[in-house]
Amino acid sequence: MARRRSVLGKIVLGLTVLAVLSVLFLRTLRETTSAPYQLPAAHLTGWELALDPPLGPGGPLLALLPPRELPMVLFQEVFARTMESMNPPAGYAVSIVLRSEFSDSLAGVVTPAELLELAREAGLENATVEARCLAVQQGLTGGASDRAFFALFDVPALGAYRESVGRLAAERGGGTAAFDPGALAPAVYLAATGGGFRRWPVADGAAAQHCVAPLEVAPEP
């Protein structure tokens, strides 16, 4: 009996130690993840409009492409903090109009060339891009515990552009589904754990709820 109590006591002690270590690990991970991420100021300029980018059938028909160095810098910082195995998406871009949105709401109403011209008129070719936050989205890629990391930005011209597309679709008579101007947020997905991205990731209008750390402009040396 005494031996059984001793074994039971060791098991309880071991479980208690494991629980304490888990709490400390999660606290450390949270503190590490929540520290501000930094970008050079140059990465907030020079974004390019792209019509029909090669990002897969579920991707955007019209996109805003960041400077090549931006996702590389943020990916490396995310990996350095988490030390997890991660996979990148098919490409790095802010979705302006998804292919699915075009086929459901805009095909026969407006041409892709018109969408591009409207984007230029709205100022998206030289858009003002402001850093907002680094976000983590749970379960986006299929597994409940998988995590997707993305950078969220403020692009005022994007919201105004999608509002104008929505008005145009309503005036001309849209497709099988109404065009929702607020359906997309200006996000660049960086990486995902688990099996990686199985389709083009989309940040909806509630993307800000996933923010875990500020995204700041790095001070000049």
Secondary structure by P-SEA (a helix, b strand, c coil): caaaaaaaaaaaaaaaaaaaaaaaaaaaaaaaaacbbbbccccccbbbbbcccccccccccbbbbcccaaaaaaaaaaaaacccccccccccccccccaaaaaccccccccaaaaaaaaaaacccccbbbbbbbbbbccccccccbbbbbbbbbbaaaaaaaaaaaaaaaaaccccccccccccccccccccccccccccccccccccccccbbbbccccc
